[in-house]
């Protein structure tokens, strides 16, 4: 299985901050990477796919980049609604795997 | 708008079989290019894919769970199901049904709301 490693595990930030989360794959996955946001008690919500494509309806302050083994999710100006846990997922192989998650907390 | 809804017991005894169903509405389970799967999340932990199935029968199972998992699709009811045998406390989790786009490992655009299954005597 392809292992996905996110960093940091927890991030403390303030409203208006620029926030970057990193996801690394154990082998090349081209651009087959998705990002999800999950709030407590809710199912994950798709934010980005194919590493840098914004899902319909997702605010443009979210952006994604990377290819191969290293990827980033950036929130350009953190909003109160953005405090949540974020997961990356590779879909290069038939066996989907997720990162362990990054919790974005209020500083 | 496609919607997925899990159903099944919220409490299962150790060594028994966990059985869940997912009803799909707003679209056909026989639609091309999509796999129908199950993802779980133990309390306070991350996401783990259990497996998925194409409506015509092709399946993928997580190797760590393969010996205990069966996923099936009922196109007449627009439903798919999960059976996980010989459960232990480690199988306690929120179970999500999901539609994988394009392949068994595809990204998930549509999720069920999730159902908590507790394994306890």
Interface residues (C-beta under 8 A of the other chain):
Chain A: X1 X34 X36 X42 X43 X44 X45 X46 X49 X55 X87 X89 X90 X91 X92 X93 X94 X95 X96 X97 X98 X99 X100 X101
Chain B: X46 X47 X48 X49 X60 X62 X63 X96 X100 X102 X103 X104 X105 X106 X107 X108 X109 X111 X112 X113 X114
